[in-house]
Amino acid sequence: MKIIQIRMILLVFTAIILTSCSKEEEGLYFNERQEQLPSLANAKIVGENIAYRYNTIRGVLASWLDSDSHRALIENASFTHFGISTAKNASGKNYFTQIFIKR
């Protein structure tokens, strides 16, 4: 049962993360994605890190860890689940998205 629930949560995260990579340009912002997660993933608290214009995950992670607010999300022990993804938009810009939830 737990494995099935975890797989379902990962599928939901993947769908939301992948769409968030391209939706930023279309005007779908974090607060709109945040509203989806309580019903889709039973989330009580939601956090998100986004980065673009980086070519490697190392660069993204270094940037997130150098930022107090981004690092605070990564280190927040209240979150119980997270997902991370990257996608390239039509113009070739890389988007990296990390979503955190507490269930």
Backbone as CSV, one residue per row, in Angstrom:
resi,resn,N_x,N_y,N_z,CA_x,CA_y,CA_z,C_x,C_y,C_z
1,MET,0.814,-1.189,0.000,0.000,0.000,0.000,0.865,1.263,0.000
2,LYS,1.877,1.336,0.861,2.756,2.497,0.924,3.474,2.733,-0.403
3,ILE,3.964,1.656,-1.027,4.687,1.782,-2.293,3.770,2.347,-3.367
4,ILE,2.543,1.889,-3.416,1.588,2.396,-4.402,1.317,3.872,-4.156
5,GLN,1.136,4.265,-2.890,0.899,5.670,-2.572,2.097,6.525,-2.974
6,ILE,3.288,6.054,-2.687,4.495,6.801,-3.041,4.602,6.938,-4.555
7,ARG,4.326,5.878,-5.295,4.377,5.952,-6.759,3.351,6.948,-7.284
8,MET,2.157,6.951,-6.703,1.126,7.890,-7.142,1.562,9.327,-6.859
9,ILE,2.143,9.568,-5.696,2.625,10.906,-5.363,3.716,11.322,-6.341
10,LEU,4.628,10.413,-6.655,5.693,10.741,-7.607,5.127,11.065,-8.983
11,LEU,4.096,10.347,-9.412,3.468,10.645,-10.702,2.825,12.029,-10.684
12,VAL,2.152,12.358,-9.603,1.543,13.683,-9.474,2.630,14.750,-9.494
13,PHE,3.688,14.554,-8.712,4.799,15.504,-8.685,5.391,15.681,-10.072
14,THR,5.638,14.579,-10.757,6.243,14.659,-12.083,5.381,15.487,-13.015
15,ALA,4.081,15.245,-13.008,3.180,15.995,-13.885,3.194,17.477,-13.540
16,ILE,3.122,17.798,-12.256,3.098,19.203,-11.843,4.433,19.874,-12.127
17,ILE,5.514,19.186,-11.825,6.843,19.765,-12.042,7.103,19.999,-13.513
18,LEU,6.810,19.023,-14.344,7.067,19.183,-15.772,6.228,20.296,-16.363
19,THR,4.975,20.408,-15.949,4.163,21.499,-16.481,4.615,22.835,-15.916
20,SER,5.106,22.848,-14.685,5.541,24.126,-14.101,6.737,24.686,-14.854
21,CYS,7.560,23.835,-15.409,8.727,24.305,-16.148,8.318,25.184,-17.322
22,SER,7.264,24.811,-18.001,6.844,25.591,-19.156,5.774,26.609,-18.811
23,LYS,5.020,26.389,-17.765,3.897,27.264,-17.447,4.324,28.616,-16.898
24,GLU,5.525,28.727,-16.345,5.977,30.023,-15.855,5.888,31.064,-16.968
25,GLU,6.249,30.676,-18.159,6.189,31.610,-19.278,4.759,31.908,-19.688
26,GLU,3.835,30.989,-19.387,2.438,31.186,-19.759,1.655,31.870,-18.647
27,GLY,2.306,32.211,-17.545,1.638,32.922,-16.477,1.052,32.043,-15.385
28,LEU,1.331,30.752,-15.369,0.881,29.883,-14.280,1.986,29.879,-13.239
29,TYR,1.731,30.508,-12.125,2.755,30.692,-11.125,2.572,29.760,-9.940
30,PHE,3.520,29.843,-9.015,3.551,28.945,-7.864,2.237,28.903,-7.103
31,ASN,1.633,30.048,-6.836,0.408,30.035,-6.042,-0.689,29.219,-6.704
32,GLU,-0.723,29.185,-8.027,-1.712,28.373,-8.732,-1.374,26.884,-8.641
33,ARG,-0.087,26.548,-8.745,0.302,25.145,-8.595,0.100,24.701,-7.150
34,GLN,0.367,25.618,-6.218,0.220,25.316,-4.803,-1.225,24.939,-4.468
35,GLU,-2.175,25.542,-5.143,-3.586,25.233,-4.912,-3.946,23.831,-5.380
36,GLN,-3.203,23.267,-6.320,-3.484,21.928,-6.850,-3.013,20.813,-5.923
37,LEU,-1.948,21.044,-5.189,-1.312,19.972,-4.424,-2.108,19.455,-3.233
38,PRO,-2.898,20.250,-2.531,-3.689,19.664,-1.439,-4.638,18.568,-1.919
39,SER,-5.284,18.778,-3.040,-6.208,17.742,-3.522,-5.485,16.620,-4.263
40,LEU,-4.433,16.934,-4.998,-3.743,15.911,-5.787,-2.783,15.047,-4.971
41,ALA,-2.169,15.631,-3.935,-1.151,14.896,-3.177,-1.374,14.961,-1.669
42,ASN,-2.548,15.418,-1.267,-2.880,15.508,0.158,-1.856,16.363,0.908
43,ALA,-1.431,17.450,0.289,-0.399,18.319,0.867,-1.005,19.290,1.870
44,LYS,-0.318,19.457,2.973,-0.702,20.438,3.994,0.121,21.710,3.844
45,ILE,1.404,21.564,3.499,2.313,22.685,3.279,3.043,22.433,1.964
46,VAL,3.272,23.484,1.184,3.917,23.359,-0.118,5.027,24.400,-0.241
47,GLY,6.157,23.994,-0.816,7.250,24.909,-1.113,7.809,24.600,-2.493
48,GLU,8.493,25.558,-3.102,9.013,25.337,-4.450,10.263,26.164,-4.683
49,ASN,11.230,25.564,-5.343,12.407,26.256,-5.867,12.388,26.120,-7.375
50,ILE,12.648,27.209,-8.072,12.743,27.189,-9.533,14.038,27.881,-9.935
51,ALA,14.671,27.367,-10.963,15.861,28.010,-11.525,15.809,27.888,-13.041
52,TYR,16.365,28.866,-13.726,16.493,28.792,-15.174,17.763,29.492,-15.601
53,ARG,18.143,29.273,-16.829,19.396,29.792,-17.396,20.634,29.089,-16.858
54,TYR,20.464,27.913,-16.306,21.601,27.099,-15.877,21.719,25.927,-16.833
55,ASN,22.932,25.452,-17.024,23.144,24.313,-17.913,23.313,23.001,-17.167
56,THR,23.606,23.070,-15.871,23.835,21.847,-15.109,23.101,21.900,-13.782
57,ILE,22.770,20.731,-13.262,22.145,20.655,-11.951,23.120,21.105,-10.867
58,ARG,24.411,20.911,-11.091,25.408,21.392,-10.119,25.320,22.900,-9.946
59,GLY,25.180,23.601,-11.051,25.051,25.054,-10.986,23.773,25.476,-10.277
60,VAL,22.689,24.774,-10.572,21.410,25.065,-9.927,21.503,24.815,-8.427
61,LEU,22.003,23.650,-8.060,22.092,23.307,-6.641,22.997,24.283,-5.888
62,ALA,24.117,24.655,-6.486,25.009,25.625,-5.850,24.289,26.956,-5.644
63,SER,23.521,27.371,-6.627,22.769,28.618,-6.521,21.706,28.531,-5.425
64,TRP,20.963,27.429,-5.393,19.941,27.253,-4.362,20.570,27.238,-2.964
65,LEU,21.700,26.563,-2.822,22.337,26.479,-1.502,22.969,27.800,-1.086
66,ASP,23.342,28.639,-2.054,23.896,29.958,-1.741,22.813,30.975,-1.362
67,SER,21.564,30.645,-1.648,20.440,31.531,-1.347,19.800,31.099,-0.027
68,ASP,19.699,32.016,0.924,19.125,31.669,2.233,17.709,31.121,2.108
69,SER,16.869,31.748,1.287,15.477,31.305,1.184,15.349,29.952,0.481
70,HIS,16.137,29.731,-0.568,16.091,28.439,-1.262,16.647,27.320,-0.375
71,ARG,17.769,27.607,0.275,18.377,26.614,1.166,17.437,26.269,2.323
72,ALA,16.711,27.254,2.825,15.768,27.007,3.923,14.703,25.984,3.520
73,LEU,14.235,26.046,2.293,13.266,25.042,1.821,13.905,23.656,1.756
74,ILE,15.108,23.581,1.216,15.800,22.298,1.076,16.057,21.669,2.439
75,GLU,16.401,22.490,3.425,16.753,21.982,4.750,15.569,21.885,5.709
76,ASN,14.390,22.285,5.283,13.216,22.288,6.156,12.779,20.855,6.466
77,ALA,12.938,20.446,7.716,12.615,19.075,8.129,11.119,18.817,8.195
78,SER,10.294,19.849,8.052,8.835,19.663,8.077,8.320,18.989,6.812
79,PHE,9.025,19.170,5.708,8.570,18.567,4.451,8.776,17.057,4.490
80,THR,7.782,16.325,4.013,7.842,14.864,4.034,8.111,14.263,2.653
81,HIS,7.893,15.030,1.585,8.077,14.541,0.219,8.622,15.676,-0.643
82,PHE,9.360,15.302,-1.681,9.782,16.297,-2.652,9.935,15.644,-4.014
83,GLY,9.920,16.476,-5.025,10.171,16.028,-6.389,11.016,17.067,-7.085
84,ILE,11.818,16.632,-8.035,12.678,17.559,-8.776,12.665,17.137,-10.243
85,SER,12.686,18.125,-11.118,12.649,17.819,-12.537,13.303,18.955,-13.318
86,THR,13.619,18.667,-14.538,14.149,19.682,-15.443,13.489,19.497,-16.809
87,ALA,13.339,20.593,-17.489,12.777,20.558,-18.840,13.355,21.730,-19.611
88,LYS,13.336,21.598,-20.914,13.820,22.660,-21.789,12.615,23.173,-22.567
89,ASN,12.425,24.487,-22.572,11.281,25.032,-23.298,11.589,25.096,-24.796
90,ALA,10.634,25.580,-25.571,10.766,25.601,-27.030,11.943,26.449,-27.501
91,SER,12.312,27.461,-26.733,13.436,28.305,-27.136,14.769,27.823,-26.571
92,GLY,14.754,26.650,-25.922,15.991,26.040,-25.447,16.423,26.438,-24.052
93,LYS,15.573,27.183,-23.329,15.920,27.594,-21.962,15.637,26.449,-20.994
94,ASN,16.618,26.112,-20.155,16.454,25.056,-19.156,15.694,25.589,-17.950
95,TYR,14.732,24.804,-17.475,14.026,25.092,-16.232,14.262,23.937,-15.272
96,PHE,14.573,24.269,-14.037,14.733,23.278,-12.977,13.703,23.611,-11.901
97,THR,12.931,22.631,-11.485,11.889,22.856,-10.491,11.997,21.808,-9.401
98,GLN,11.868,22.266,-8.171,11.894,21.405,-7.005,10.656,21.769,-6.173
99,ILE,9.794,20.768,-5.923,8.586,20.999,-5.146,8.674,20.167,-3.868
100,PHE,8.278,20.796,-2.758,8.276,20.145,-1.444,6.859,20.165,-0.895
101,ILE,6.467,19.078,-0.217,5.188,19.098,0.497,5.331,18.442,1.856
102,LYS,4.421,18.827,2.714,4.230,18.108,3.983,2.847,17.503,3.903
103,ARG,2.753,16.215,4.164,1.459,15.522,4.136,0.948,15.350,5.530
